[in-house]
Amino acid sequence: MTPLLHAELLKLRTTRTFVALMSTAVGTSLLIVTLISLLTRPERATVLTDVFTADTSTLFITVLALVGITGEWRHRTIASSLLAAPHRLRFLAAKTLAYTAAGLLMSLAISTAVALVGASLLTLRGLPVPDAPDLAVQIARNMLAAAVMGAFAIGIGALVRNQVVAIVGVLVLSFAVEPAVIALAPAVGRFGPFVALPSAVQGIPGADVGFEHTPPLAGAVGLGLMLAWIAIAYAAGAARLCRSDV
């Protein structure tokens, strides 16, 4: 299992896609935190979630994981990958662990940069800055959200396989379908795996993601439900992988 994980991490960090998406995620997050820090006046009670959740790694690790798993079929490397790693469940588990780790590291880098820029700008403007322990907890929550999205995307990609369909489908679900469910049926929408649950893990206020009257789930509950979604996606993807000819 360890050699498989090392191989997946090597493939991940040596691709141009990783560099491009990482750079875009960092740039986007820093732009967002800069605009929020300069154009708004967050209060001490809300500054942590108003400013320091400007970490876009959940979106970009999702796309990166989908590209990583569906690329095996798009570039027809799945056969050689499975010849090198005949145990298909271990192959998929290694992918899942690799992109979970990638989500953690991507979010750590981005959240740290966001914290430094946000705290500096708020201090220059004489606005409240969170205490260091609270900021560390928020960074950890951002990292958890990115990690679970990386793992979840691997299961989706293993099930769907078509790269364009997987990426476009996830983006549509994230930016159109789930927000519509949250707006129309918030009691159902708060269990959604693309917006509601990652936001709960990060501790983002419900009003910021469309929950005007229905309270979002607690962070621990959100994390538990995300793990359940990951298990479902992994099981479905693994079942298809084990049954199919490559």
FITORBA-97272 format. One record per residue (C-alpha): x, y, z. Coordinates in steps of 0.001 Angstrom, whole numbers, plus 500000, padded with zeros to 6 digits. Layout:
// FITORBA-97272
XYZ;...
This chain:
// FITORBA-97272
500000500000500000;502814502419500857;504515502144497412;501135502764495749;500583505865497860;504081507150497083;503478506579493361;500188508493493463;501747511393495345;504598511485492836;502174511579489897;500151514276491610;502969516691492405;504796516324489095;501886517241486806;501329520671485315;497669520440486295;498600520446489976;500846523477489570;498210525353487552;495340524620489927;497440525301493014;498566528647491624;495014529570490683;493691528560494094;496317530648495896;495742533654493647;491961533466493927;492018533099497703;494430536009498164;492348538208495877;489199537407497859;490789538024501267;492373541253500050;489072542609498764;487216541599501935;489896543073504175;490059546356502283;486415546933501337;484510545718504409;484613546406508135;484189543024509840;483285543007513512;485219541058516137;482385538536516517;482352537670512810;485833538505511537;487033534897511736;484453533530509322;484054536724507296;487722536956506352;489620533772507166;487377531281505364;488452532818502019;490151529524501189;489126528191497767;490993524910498158;487768522892498525;486800523802494957;490218523325493422;491055520052495179;487719518707493954;488614519559490363;492170518257490819;490951514930492231;488426514512489421;491135515188486848;493484512779488615;491124509800488662;489263510320485380;492553511035483607;493399507351484026;490629506567481537;490984509674479390;494686509051478744;494242505254478756;496728504694481548;494285502721483697;495392499369482234;499065499965482961;498211501368486404;496277498231487292;498991495982485887;501376497678488307;498780497488491087;496504494494490391;494559494905493645;491960497396492456;490650498368495873;494185499221497007;494688501262493838;491538503280494552;492395503581498247;495839504960497351;494224507538495058;491819508515497823;494550508897500444;496790510827498042;494137513416497223;493052513624500856;496644514508501726;496783516916498784;493668518664500074;495203519031503525;498458520463502186;496792522733499622;494489524188502251;497306524571504773;499325526617502285;496364528718501183;494894529263504654;498294530286506008;498714532812503197;495163534067503747;495821534425507487;499001536424506939;497507538755504333;494171539155506099;495677539818509522;498168542303508074;495539544301506188;493095544319509100;495835545475511463;496815548295509098;493180549439509029;492840549207512812;490186546504512571;489852543489514889;491999540421514242;491191536974515675;493343535526518425;496027533089517269;494337529969518766;491032530801517063;492837531379513792;494641528039514117;491321526260514670;489859527930511575;492838526860509482;492379523287510732;488680523391509802;489532524687506327;492005521835505940;489428519240506965;486922520572504443;489481520372501632;490577516877502655;487088515406502614;486295517020499254;489431515506497737;488431512055498949;484807512492497867;485811513566494348;487887510409493844;484821508255494468;482736510348492072;485421510188489383;485820506422489727;482077506050489229;481584508538486366;484995508138484634;484286510613481818;486387513639482744;484241516339481169;481001514892482487;482441514482485996;483856518008486252;480898519784484640;478439517685486631;480113518486489943;480292522200489106;476603522259488157;475687520452491370;477872522817493417;476836526135491898;473282525508490689;471526522401491958;472511522304495623;472092526081496161;468611525771494630;467762522920497012;469086524962499935;466882527887498926;463744525824498247;464066523045500829;466728524012503382;465900521095505670;467031518805502840;469718521073501423;471730521165504639;472715517532503979;474227518388500583;477858517293500105;479062520083497823;478071523261499674;476234522697502943;478399520050504598;481813521500503651;480556524888504898;479487523243508157;482936521685508527;484540525106507995;482114526758510402;480774529228507835;477551530895509076;474394529461507552;473238532817506207;476386533012504073;475425529862502155;471668530437501897;470275529166505198;468197532141506229;465888530419508717;467098526807508947;470242526446511064;473115524575509399;474530521425510915;477262521552513538;480825521054512338;481268517587513858;477945516416512424;478856517856509034;482188516034509090;480499512755510014;477985513082507191;480748513965504720;482537510763505718;479297508904504998;479082510531501542;482718509554500919;481992505947501897;479025505813499507;480983507341496611;483991505098497278;481846501965497442;480052502819494187;483292503701492400;485047500600493724;482173498339492667;482302499671489116;486102499464488990;486125495859490198;483429494746487715;484780496451484615;487308495334482034;490184497725481409;
